[in-house]
């Protein structure tokens, strides 16, 4: 007779789900202050070229690529896609010249940083 054992009961839970997304974003933003600076700079360069609206996702992927090819290859730095909505709203809130620049949809970020305009 073979004993079946379900290992999922012995695995550690994913504790990140216990911390609200906004709090995880704030911690990441605090630990990585250059992310918002770089995203804001990219948005301003686009606006200077006449682009009125853009998606944060495109800038996010550019930043991800730039970090991948320039950072230390042993670095654990990662850009979590779940933070994009928070960054889009925070950048527009901090920079009146970029208000309405990013396309936004309803998001959990709305509760803390305001909703789509």
C-alpha positions in Angstrom: 0.0 0.0 0.0 1.3 3.4 -1.0 0.7 6.5 1.2 -0.3 9.7 -0.7 0.8 12.9 0.8 -0.4 16.3 -0.2 2.6 18.6 0.2 0.7 21.8 -0.2 -0.2 21.7 3.5 3.5 21.8 4.4 4.6 24.6 2.1 5.1 28.1 3.5 2.3 30.5 2.4 3.1 33.4 0.1 3.3 36.1 2.7 3.4 38.9 0.1 -0.4 38.5 -0.3 -0.8 39.4 3.4 0.7 42.9 2.7 -1.6 45.2 0.8 -0.5 46.0 -2.8 -0.2 49.7 -2.0 2.1 49.0 0.9 4.3 46.7 -1.2 4.5 49.4 -3.9 5.4 52.1 -1.4 8.2 49.9 0.0 9.5 49.2 -3.6 9.3 52.9 -4.5 11.1 53.9 -1.4 13.8 51.3 -2.0 14.2 52.2 -5.7 13.8 56.0 -6.0 15.4 56.0 -9.5 12.4 54.1 -11.0 10.0 57.1 -10.7 12.7 59.5 -11.9 13.5 57.4 -15.0 9.8 56.9 -15.8 9.1 60.6 -15.4 12.0 61.5 -17.6 10.9 59.2 -20.3 7.4 60.6 -20.2 8.7 64.2 -20.4 10.8 63.3 -23.4 7.8 61.9 -25.2 5.7 64.9 -24.3 8.5 67.2 -25.6 8.2 65.4 -28.9 4.5 66.1 -29.1 3.1 62.9 -27.7 0.0 63.8 -25.6 -1.0 60.4 -24.2 1.0 57.2 -23.7 0.8 53.9 -21.8 2.9 53.3 -18.7 3.3 49.7 -19.8 5.5 50.7 -22.8 7.8 52.8 -20.6 7.8 50.0 -18.0 9.1 47.5 -20.6 11.8 50.0 -21.8 13.0 50.5 -18.2 13.0 46.7 -17.6 15.1 46.2 -20.7 17.5 49.1 -19.8 18.0 47.7 -16.3 18.5 44.2 -17.6 21.3 45.2 -20.0 23.0 47.7 -17.7 22.7 46.5 -14.1 24.9 44.0 -12.4 23.9 40.5 -13.8 23.7 39.1 -10.3 21.2 41.7 -9.2 17.8 40.6 -8.0 16.2 43.8 -9.2 12.8 43.2 -10.8 10.0 45.4 -12.0 6.6 44.0 -10.8 3.9 44.7 -13.4 1.4 45.2 -10.6 3.1 48.5 -9.7 2.6 50.2 -13.1 -0.8 51.6 -12.2 0.6 53.1 -9.0 3.5 54.7 -10.9 1.3 56.1 -13.6 -0.9 57.8 -11.0 1.9 59.0 -8.8 3.8 60.5 -11.7 0.7 62.4 -12.9 -0.1 63.6 -9.4 3.4 64.9 -8.8 3.9 66.5 -12.2 1.2 68.9 -13.3 2.8 69.0 -16.8 2.0 65.2 -17.1 -1.5 65.3 -15.8 -3.6 63.0 -18.0 -0.6 61.8 -19.9 -1.0 58.1 -19.1 -4.0 56.1 -20.1 -5.5 54.6 -17.0 -8.3 52.1 -16.2 -9.9 51.4 -12.9 -7.4 49.8 -10.6 -6.7 49.1 -6.9 -4.3 52.1 -7.1 -7.4 54.4 -7.4 -8.1 54.0 -3.7 -4.8 55.6 -2.8 -3.7 57.7 -5.7 -6.9 58.7 -7.5 -8.8 57.2 -10.4 -8.8 57.5 -14.2 -9.5 61.0 -15.6 
